[in-house]
């Protein structure tokens, strides 16, 4: 009887957490500044910058005015760096790269 009650309690907790997760609002799309931060971070990582060099690069990158449109090669580097950061592989990486390159274009 005790095992049955424990299993019932565990199942009800699981269902309530699942219901809460389903009710959670969808993640918002990143703002322009957040996207810029992601891009600058990826570029700094690609260049393997550390310490003061990284700080200087990030300051310049984030404060830069709207630059010329990125080339396909630049977009590819940034998307690759993001995929590596997220440790994506296989079909997940392919889908991410397709979406990332489409956004960048």
C-alpha positions in Angstrom: 0.0 0.0 0.0 2.8 2.4 0.9 4.6 1.7 -2.4 1.4 2.4 -4.3 0.9 5.7 -2.5 4.5 6.7 -3.2 4.2 5.8 -6.9 1.0 7.8 -7.1 2.6 10.8 -5.4 5.6 10.7 -7.7 3.4 10.4 -10.8 1.3 13.4 -9.7 4.4 15.5 -9.2 5.7 14.5 -12.6 2.4 15.4 -14.2 2.2 18.8 -12.4 5.8 19.7 -13.5 5.0 18.7 -17.1 1.9 20.9 -17.0 3.9 23.8 -15.7 6.5 23.3 -18.4 3.8 23.3 -21.1 2.3 26.5 -19.8 5.7 28.3 -19.8 5.9 31.1 -22.4 8.0 30.4 -25.5 11.5 31.9 -25.4 11.7 35.3 -26.9 13.8 36.1 -29.9 17.1 37.8 -29.0 17.2 41.5 -29.3 19.6 43.3 -31.7 22.1 43.9 -28.9 22.0 40.3 -27.8 22.5 39.1 -31.3 25.4 41.5 -31.7 26.9 40.2 -28.4 26.6 36.6 -29.7 28.3 37.5 -32.9 31.1 39.4 -31.3 31.6 36.6 -28.8 31.8 34.0 -31.6 34.2 36.1 -33.5 36.4 36.6 -30.5 36.4 32.9 -29.8 37.3 32.2 -33.5 40.2 34.6 -33.1 41.2 32.9 -29.8 41.4 36.2 -28.0 41.9 36.3 -24.3 42.4 38.9 -21.5 42.9 42.5 -22.4 42.9 41.7 -26.2 39.5 40.2 -25.9 38.2 43.1 -23.8 39.5 45.6 -26.3 38.0 43.6 -29.2 34.6 43.2 -27.5 34.5 46.9 -26.7 35.2 47.9 -30.3 32.9 45.2 -31.8 29.9 46.1 -29.6 30.3 49.9 -30.0 30.9 49.7 -33.8 28.3 51.4 -35.9 26.3 49.4 -38.4 29.1 47.9 -40.5 29.0 46.8 -44.1 27.0 43.6 -44.6 28.9 40.5 -43.6 30.2 38.3 -46.4 29.0 34.7 -46.7 32.4 33.6 -45.4 32.0 35.8 -42.3 28.5 34.5 -41.7 29.8 30.9 -42.1 32.5 31.5 -39.5 30.1 33.0 -37.0 27.5 30.3 -37.4 30.2 27.6 -37.2 31.5 29.1 -33.9 28.0 29.2 -32.5 27.4 25.6 -33.5 30.7 24.6 -31.8 29.8 26.5 -28.7 26.5 24.6 -28.5 28.3 21.3 -29.3 25.9 20.5 -32.1 26.5 17.5 -34.4 24.8 15.7 -37.2 21.3 16.7 -38.2 21.0 19.2 -35.3 24.1 21.0 -36.6 22.9 21.0 -40.2 19.5 22.4 -39.2 21.2 25.0 -37.0 23.6 26.1 -39.7 20.7 26.4 -42.2 18.7 28.6 -39.9 21.7 30.6 -38.8 22.9 31.3 -42.4 19.3 32.2 -43.4 19.1 34.7 -40.5 22.4 36.3 -41.4 21.4 36.8 -45.0 
